[in-house]
Amino acid sequence: MFLIDMNGKVTHERIKLNIVMAIEKKPMKKIEGIIVHQTDGSTAKSALESYKSGKSGAHFLIDKDGTIYQTASLIKQTWHVGKLKPRCLVEMRCTPTELQQLKKFSPSATHRREIVKSVPFRFPSNQDSIGIEIVGQALPANEPDPDKRTYEKLTEEQSNSLKWLIQELRFSLKVPLSEIFRHPTVSYKNKTEAATASW
Ligand SMILES: [Zn+2]
């Protein structure tokens, strides 16, 4: 059983606290979902190093050996999602007006229309989701077109840790299974990111 203290930190023997304050952004008022990522790096150390720049980051990081780090408070937003895809299109329930607007491919305009909706009419975003990063590279690393790279498979230890972590988070944060996504489902990312992750 997983305990979350008033500062948004988890107390459990399976979780190592390694908060990088640089990635903690605005207060998170509500948690609607969980987004699962891969780091496109080969070690937890390289991910933690890049977090220090204060740009993107997530709340948890799962190393190759299954070690789980908490890297940001659960009461703080982190930047891990990016521009939202139109949920109505993915779920095939767009209105004629929405379909008309989507004819012109513009991730920025789509994001602006999505973000004013509420979950489940849009996907969870930076402002209301927990991010879980799994250490793993998109290969071959020297391929210039990022869409032609393929993310590594999760190790067995990573799979076990991810399942356990999501189970605990779902239970303590009351997140429904229907609001847990791989990153490329909700944003414009390489479609193999976290493809081998399951929960
Ligand atoms: Zn991602």
Residues whose N, C-alpha, C, O or C-beta is under 5 A from the ligand:
A	BS01	ZN	H37 Q38 H80 H183
